[in-house]
């Protein structure tokens, strides 16, 4: 189980159930180096093609995590949700090992509050997916979104029909709605160097950033 090496691994993923394995797969396919561990040998075996650093760890102690090289990681992610005690201890161990950024999954607000007090960033996958689904059901254009805080979102949507054939200058989203276009999805291209004379085409996607009420007003109008 040993990985005493100075070679840095970017991400350590503790627990590879549905959430953890999806996260591990996404990061590995994007070219990032990962360490994974779980107490279930079958789960670990399924992900061994993704990384040479896949370990069965029956008891997640500080020494066990140190032994597999978690101390070398830039980010540690605790994907244990339902076993609250294990989740809390794993988070504490990552923090005590000096991992610069620790993210932990929570299934309840109470669990999340404890993890935050330990110093972790907390995510609520089930809650967030519920919000995403709700927003998609309420919107004719939404592709995806990301909340920066309680007031501001990054919002990816299909270009509404009324904007097709118009230039960015003509739409004037910044002046009319306070929205900044940060990317345009055109076919297989992602355009981030935005030309004000770009003419929107049918099927284009736009990624905008702005206040939530501004995005909602834009969609309604």
N, C-alpha and C positions, 0 to 999 in steps of 0.2 A: 504493500500500500504506500510505499515511500516515494516521495518526489522532492527530495532535498536538493533543489537546484536554484541557481540564481536567475535562470531564465524566467522572465516575467510572463504571467498569464493575465490576460485582461479581465476576464470574468470568472468568478467562482459561483456555481449554482448549487445550492444546497436543497435537495429534494427534487426529484424529476418525475412527479406525477404529470397530469395532463398539462398544467400550466408550466411547470418547470421544463418538461421535455419540449414543448412548443417553443419556449424561450431559447433553450439550448440549440435547437435546430435552426432557428432564425439567426442567432448570432454566429453559429459555426458556418452556415451557408454564406453569410456575409463576409467570411474570411477572418473572423476574430478567433483568437485562441481562448479556449474555455477549459475549466476544471469542473467536473460534475461529481456529485456523490449522492448516494441514497442507500437506505438500509435494505432495499429490495434488489437482489441480484438480477432478476429478470429485467427490471427497468433499466439498470445500468448496462446490461448486455445489449439491449436494443439500441443504445446510443453510442456504443463503442466505435462505430464507424465515423462518428463525428469528431472524436478527440482521443488521443492516447492517454489522456488524464481523466479516466473514468473509474471511479472507485466505489466499492461497496464498503460503507461505514455503518456498522450496526448501531453503535452508540456515538452520537455526535458530541464529542467532548472537545475541549479546547486543544488538547494534545493531538487528538485524531485529525482535526482540521489543520493544525500546524504541520503535521506529518505529510499530508498530501499537497502542501504548498500553497495553501490559501493566503498565507501571510504575504506572498508575492503579488497578489492580485490588486488591481486598481479598483475593482467593483466586486462586492459580494452580494448575492441575491438569495434571500431565504424564501424558498417557494413552498414551505410547509404551512398549510393553512389551518387544517382542522385539529392537529395535535398542538394545542396552544402552548403547553409547557415546552415542548421541543422547539417550537418556533421562537419562543422568547430566549431560550438558552442558546440556540444557534446564533441568533442575532447578537446576543451579548458576547459570545465567543469571537465573532468576526470583529466586533468593535475593539475588544481587548487585544486582538492580534494586530491591531493597527491598520486594518483595511480602510483606505481613505474614504470610500463611499459604500454605505451599506443600505440596501433596499430590502424591505420585508413585505411579504404578502400577508394581508389580514382578511379575516372573514367577518369580523364584527368590529364595531366602533370601539368597544372596550379593549379588545386585543390591540387594535391600532394605536390607541392612546398609550398603552404600555410600551409598545415598540417605539413610538415617537419619543417617549421619555428616556429610553435607552440611547437615543441618538440616531435612529434609523429613519430613512424616508419610507413612507408606507403607501402601498398600493392596494386597492380593493377591486380585483379583477371582475368579480361577479357584479358588483355595483356599477363599475364603469361600463361593462358590456350592456347592462340594462339601460343605462343612459344613452349609449350609442344606438341601441336598437330603437329606443323611443324617439330619438332625434331623426333617425332614418325614416321611421313611420310617419313623422310629422312633416318631413321635408320632401319636396319633389326633386331636389337637386343634390342633396348632401351625399358625398362619397365617404368622407371621414372628417374627424375633428380632433383637436388636442387643446385642452384647457391649460393656459399659462397661469391663471389665477382665477379668483372668483368673478373677475370682470372681463377678462380678455381671452379670446380663443384664436387658434389657427384653424381655419375652416377650409376644407377641400370640397369643391362642388362642381357639378357640370355647369357650363356657361348657359344661363337662361336664354331662351329663344330670342327675347327682345334685344339681347346684346350681339347676336350673330350679325356679322357684316359691319359692325362698328369698331372704330379704333379705341385703344385704351384712353386716349385723350378725350374722345367723344363721350365715353361712358362716365368719366370724371368721378370714379368711385371714392376717391380720397376727399374731394370737396363736398360731394353730395351725402356720403354716408360715413366718412371718417375711416374708410377701409384702405389698407395698403395691399396691393397685389405683390406677393413675394415669389410666385412661380406660376408658370402656365404649362399644363400638360397638353401637348399637341402630338397626337399619334404616339410614337415611341419616344418622342423627345420630351425632356423636362427643361424648360427655358427659365433660367433664373436671371439672366441679363435682360431685363424687360425693356423693350423698345416701345416708347409711347405711341408710335405709329402702327404697332401690331394690330391686325384686323382679326377679331375673333371669328372662328369658324365653328360650324356645327360639329359637336362631339368633343370640343375642347374642354379641358378642365382648368379651373383656376384655384389657386391657393391664396386665400386672403387672411390678413390678420387685423383684428379690431375688437372693439367692445362688443359684448354679447348682444346688447340691445340694437347696436348698429347693424350687425349681421342679420338679426331677426327682421329689422325694418327693411333691409335690402331684399330679403327673401319675400316678404309680404307684398312689396311694391312691384 
